[in-house]
Amino acid sequence: MKRDILFAAILTSVIAQAGLAEHEVYPEKKVPSEEQMKLDVQITELGTMRTLLLLDPQAMPIEKLIAQRLTEVDFRVFPSAQAVEERVSSAQMREIGTENKADLVLYATASVRQKNSMGEFQLFEGEATAQIFSPVSGEMFVSQTNRALGTRSVDEVEAQRSAVEKAVDEATQEAINRGLKKVYKTIVHRAIVTNVKDYDRVLIIIAYMEKMKGIYHVRQLSFDPKTHVLELEIIGAPRAESEWRAYLDRMPRTRVVVKVKPIPEVHRGGKQYPSWFHPS
């Protein structure tokens, strides 16, 4: 009997000491919390979206002029256009844009017909359609068709060229004017995230960012498992550093340090846009 009482006393003491030791090791919780991610996020606003030109054979000679019109109003344009022989559908535009990692596609087609002739002088009418499409959202922002008379000339080739050039130029300008209001609601951001442990964490980060209001697309550009650096392209509405920080701070089991580098404002005040530019 005495032996049983002594054993019970010893057991009670051991349990009490174990409980005290657990409280000392984990004063707030009885079990360790899950590992917390500590991320540094550098977000740089790159500006308006990169535009890929898709041009049919009639519009291809006007490539430089189309690119010029886009860059005049701060679009970024791929170095060279892609030639397309047949009519391109929205599904094909999305596929081509995605393959080339383009944010926008401008698809232009043109045709020409003889209007009349006066002796050796010939006059042609050009017809052109310019479409601005988003491979990211699958939305056709604008489709604009214009007709224009060229310059009457004894040189048939020159007469046709002038008609096509004028029609394509006018269609491009109007498409930009009509579509720019929608396009400027979104810009491209480049995010560099450091201290990313593994590919599972990459997926967690991307999924969380995609849920942010005003974000339309998050694309992984690269991830180095040795340096633990993740590079993302984010397409969405521009927002202040405080908004990014407030949202990313709520990422589960994560402590985030956020820095945002906005688009330089230097050029905006003195920017002289061309006379044809009048976005609706």
C-alpha positions in Angstrom: 0.0 0.0 0.0 2.7 2.4 1.0 4.6 1.4 -2.2 1.5 2.3 -4.3 1.2 5.7 -2.6 4.9 6.5 -3.2 4.7 5.5 -6.9 1.6 7.7 -7.4 3.4 10.7 -5.7 6.5 10.2 -7.9 4.3 10.0 -11.1 2.4 13.2 -10.2 5.7 15.0 -9.7 7.1 13.8 -13.0 4.0 15.0 -14.9 4.1 18.4 -13.2 7.8 18.9 -14.0 7.1 17.9 -17.7 4.3 20.4 -17.9 6.5 23.1 -16.4 9.3 22.3 -18.9 6.9 22.4 -21.8 5.7 25.8 -20.6 9.2 27.1 -20.4 10.1 25.9 -24.0 6.8 27.0 -25.5 5.5 29.8 -23.3 2.8 30.9 -25.8 1.9 27.5 -27.5 2.1 23.9 -26.5 3.4 23.0 -30.0 5.8 24.8 -32.3 4.1 26.9 -35.1 4.6 26.1 -38.7 7.6 27.6 -40.4 7.1 31.2 -41.4 8.2 32.6 -44.7 10.3 35.8 -44.6 10.1 37.4 -48.0 11.6 40.5 -49.5 9.5 41.7 -52.5 10.8 44.4 -54.9 8.0 45.5 -57.3 8.9 47.7 -60.3 6.3 49.4 -62.5 7.5 48.9 -66.1 4.7 50.8 -67.7 2.3 50.1 -70.5 2.0 46.6 -71.9 4.3 45.2 -74.6 2.6 45.0 -78.0 3.2 42.4 -80.7 2.3 43.3 -84.2 0.5 40.8 -86.5 0.4 42.1 -90.0 -1.0 40.7 -93.3 1.1 41.0 -96.5 -0.6 44.3 -97.5 0.0 45.9 -94.0 3.5 44.6 -93.5 5.3 47.4 -95.5 3.7 49.9 -93.0 5.2 48.1 -89.9 7.5 51.0 -89.0 4.7 53.6 -89.1 2.4 51.4 -87.0 5.2 50.9 -84.4 5.9 54.6 -84.4 2.2 55.5 -83.7 2.3 53.1 -80.7 5.6 54.4 -79.3 4.4 58.0 -79.7 1.9 57.4 -76.9 4.2 55.3 -74.7 3.4 51.7 -75.8 6.2 49.3 -75.8 6.5 47.3 -79.1 8.3 44.1 -80.0 11.3 44.7 -82.3 9.7 43.0 -85.2 6.2 42.1 -86.5 5.0 38.7 -87.3 3.7 38.2 -90.8 0.4 36.3 -91.2 -1.0 35.1 -94.6 -4.5 34.2 -93.6 -7.2 35.7 -91.4 -6.4 35.4 -87.8 -9.1 34.6 -85.2 -9.2 35.8 -81.6 -8.2 32.3 -80.4 -5.2 32.4 -82.7 -4.3 35.9 -81.5 -4.4 34.6 -77.9 -2.2 31.6 -78.8 0.4 33.7 -80.6 0.4 36.4 -78.0 0.9 33.8 -75.2 3.7 32.0 -77.0 5.6 35.3 -77.4 4.7 36.5 -73.9 3.0 39.6 -75.4 0.7 41.7 -73.2 -1.2 43.0 -76.2 -1.6 42.1 -79.9 -2.3 44.6 -82.6 -3.5 42.9 -85.7 -3.7 44.9 -88.9 -5.0 43.9 -92.4 -5.3 45.9 -95.5 -6.7 45.8 -99.1 -6.7 48.1 -102.1 -8.8 48.7 -105.1 -8.7 51.1 -108.0 -11.0 54.0 -107.7 -10.6 55.7 -111.1 -8.0 56.9 -113.5 -7.4 60.1 -115.5 -5.3 59.3 -118.5 -2.1 57.9 -117.1 -2.9 59.0 -113.5 -4.4 56.4 -111.3 -6.2 56.7 -107.9 -6.7 53.8 -105.4 -8.7 53.4 -102.3 -7.2 51.5 -99.3 -9.2 49.7 -96.6 -7.6 48.7 -93.3 -8.7 47.1 -90.1 -6.7 47.4 -86.9 -7.6 45.3 -83.8 -6.2 45.5 -80.3 -6.5 42.3 -78.4 -5.4 41.1 -74.9 -4.0 37.6 -74.8 -4.0 37.9 -71.0 -7.8 38.4 -70.6 -9.0 37.2 -74.0 -10.7 40.6 -74.6 -10.9 42.4 -77.9 -10.4 46.0 -76.8 -11.2 47.6 -80.1 -11.7 46.8 -83.8 -11.4 49.8 -86.2 -11.9 49.8 -90.0 -11.0 52.8 -92.2 -11.1 53.6 -95.9 -8.8 56.3 -97.4 -8.0 57.6 -100.9 -4.3 57.5 -101.8 -2.4 60.0 -104.0 -3.1 60.0 -107.7 0.0 59.0 -109.5 1.3 57.6 -112.9 3.2 55.0 -110.8 0.6 52.3 -110.0 2.7 50.9 -107.2 3.1 54.2 -105.6 -0.6 55.0 -106.0 -1.5 51.7 -104.3 1.1 52.2 -101.5 -0.2 55.6 -100.6 -3.7 54.4 -100.3 -2.8 51.4 -98.1 -0.5 53.5 -95.9 -3.1 56.2 -95.3 -5.9 53.7 -94.5 -3.6 51.6 -92.1 -2.4 54.8 -90.4 -5.9 56.2 -89.8 -7.2 52.8 -88.6 -4.2 52.5 -86.2 -4.6 56.0 -84.8 -8.4 55.5 -84.2 -7.9 52.1 -82.6 -5.3 53.5 -80.2 -7.6 56.5 -79.4 -10.6 54.2 -78.7 -8.7 51.5 -76.9 -6.2 53.4 -74.8 -8.6 54.2 -72.0 -9.1 50.5 -71.4 -5.4 49.7 -71.9 -4.1 52.3 -69.5 -6.1 50.8 -66.6 -3.5 48.1 -66.4 0.3 48.2 -66.4 3.1 45.7 -66.3 4.9 45.1 -63.0 8.1 43.1 -62.4 8.4 41.5 -59.0 11.6 40.1 -57.5 10.9 37.9 -54.5 13.9 36.7 -52.4 14.1 34.0 -49.7 11.6 31.7 -51.5 12.3 28.2 -50.1 11.1 25.9 -52.9 8.7 25.4 -55.8 5.8 24.8 -53.4 6.3 28.3 -52.0 6.4 29.7 -55.5 2.9 28.3 -56.2 1.6 29.7 -52.9 2.9 33.2 -53.7 1.5 33.2 -57.2 -1.9 31.9 -56.1 -2.1 34.6 -53.4 -1.1 37.5 -55.7 -3.6 36.4 -58.4 -6.4 36.9 -55.8 -5.5 40.5 -55.3 -8.2 42.9 -56.6 -7.2 44.5 -59.9 -4.6 41.9 -60.8 -5.4 40.2 -64.1 -2.4 37.9 -64.5 0.7 36.7 -62.7 3.4 35.0 -64.8 6.5 33.2 -63.4 9.5 34.4 -65.4 12.1 32.5 -63.4 13.0 30.8 -60.2 16.4 29.7 -59.0 16.2 27.1 -56.2 19.9 27.7 -55.3 19.6 31.5 -54.7 15.9 31.2 -53.8 15.1 34.2 -56.0 11.7 34.3 -57.8 10.9 36.7 -60.7 7.3 37.4 -61.6 5.5 39.5 -64.2 2.3 41.0 -62.8 -0.3 42.7 -65.0 -2.8 44.8 -63.1 -3.9 48.2 -62.0 -1.2 50.5 -60.6 -1.3 50.9 -56.9 0.6 52.5 -54.0 3.2 50.8 -52.0 1.0 50.9 -48.9 -1.7 48.9 -50.8 0.8 46.2 -51.8 2.1 46.0 -48.3 -1.3 45.8 -46.7 -2.3 42.9 -49.0 0.9 40.9 -48.9 1.1 41.3 -45.1 -2.0 39.2 -44.9 -0.4 36.2 -46.6 -0.6 33.3 -44.2 2.5 32.3 -42.2 4.5 35.0 -44.0 6.4 38.1 -43.0 6.9 40.4 -46.1 9.1 43.4 -46.7 7.7 45.3 -49.7 9.3 48.0 -51.8 7.7 49.5 -54.9 9.5 51.5 -57.6 6.9 53.5 -59.5 7.1 54.6 -63.1 9.3 57.8 -63.3 7.1 60.9 -63.4 9.7 63.0 -65.1 8.5 62.6 -68.6 4.8 63.0 -67.9 4.6 66.7 -67.2 6.4 67.9 -70.3 5.3 65.0 -72.6 4.0 66.4 -75.9 1.7 63.9 -77.5 1.0 64.0 -81.2 -1.9 66.1 -82.5 -3.8 63.0 -83.6 -3.9 61.6 -80.0 -7.3 62.2 -78.4 -8.3 59.2 -76.3 -12.1 58.9 -75.8 
